[in-house]
Amino acid sequence: GIGGAFQYGLQVSIINSPAEYIKSFIRETWLKRYGFSPSEEMITLMWSFIVSIYSIGGLLGSSSAGYLAVRFGRKKAMLFANAPALLSAALMGLSRLCGSFEMIIAGRLFSGVCGGIALNIHLLYAGECAPRKLRGLIAMTASTAVAVGKFIGFALGLREVLGVEALWPVLMAANALPALIQLLTLPFFPDSPRYLLIDKKDKEACI
């Protein structure tokens, strides 16, 4: 769940805290580029785009999750989901340094792709790997991971942690940590028995 549904929960909640800082960043960047301040309507439009483009990324990720799960297997597809997560963290974390609010928009799109893939394949992978008696309990880990992700996102956004103007790019790049943890640990996990038997036709590996 660390690189699965947790990523979705984290990205949904983490965007709330730095809202005013990102709006100020858009205003300052616009002024430096064009020599005049944008209207409040334009700043609101850009902010709305930053928030909502996550859903577009989620749609793209969810649409490709089924293909990736069958083509590469559940485990490899989960590992693949970390690529857009790390890319999004790099884009958002370096956005202020590069003076580009467009990097935040692109980063949110890629984090949405990660969330869409990870949320769907987490459920699939956990459910197929779980023993029959524990299947219901294991399937519940997805909703638990979402809730924990939201909680961690809100906690990181507190002023006492990363919710200050100097640290908002670090806050936006926080999804890199669970992605790295999963990249280091998931290769040691088994692949889904159902995938091995039905998609790979490898009965021995399934057993």
Salt bridges, closest charged atoms under 4 A:
GLU20 OE2 - LYS23 NZ 3.82
GLU40 OE2 - ARG27 NH2 3.18
GLU102 OE2 - ARG33 NH1 2.72
GLU128 OE1 - ARG74 NE 2.92
ASP199 OD2 - ARG74 NH1 3.33
